[in-house]
C-alpha cells in the first residue's frame, strides 16, 4: 500500500486537533505523527500566529499547550472543508 503524504493544511489540522484539550509538546508531536524537526517548524509557526497558546504548567512543571479560540475557529473551518471534499 503506497504511503500517503499529508498536505500542510492536514498537518496543521492534526496539530490543532491534538492540542484541543491541552497537552505537552511530546504528546502533540507523537499523536500528530511528526518527527521533531517537522513538528518544531509547524508548532513554532502556530504559536507565533496565536493558534496555540501555552497554559499553566501541570503539577510536575511540564508546559501544557492548548489550541486557542482563534485556532479552534480555524480547526472548525478545516474540518468542514474536509467534509466537503
Residue, then its C-alpha position, 0 to 999 in steps of 0.5 A: x500500500x503506497x504511503x500517503x503524504x499529508x498536505x500542510x493544511x492536514x498537518x496543521x489540522x492534526x496539530x490543532x486537533x491534538x492540542x484541543x484539550x491541552x497537552x505537552x509538546x511530546x504528546x502533540x508531536x507523537x499523536x500528530x505523527x511528526x518527527x521533531x524537526x517537522x513538528x518544531x517548524x509547524x508548532x513554532x509557526x502556530x504559536x507565533x500566529x496565536x493558534x496555540x497558546x501555552x497554559x499553566x504548567x501541570x503539577x510536575x512543571x511540564x508546559x501544557x499547550x492548548x489550541x486557542x479560540x482563534x485556532x479552534x475557529x480555524x480547526x472548525x473551518x478545516x474540518x468542514x472543508x474536509x467534509x466537503x471534499 
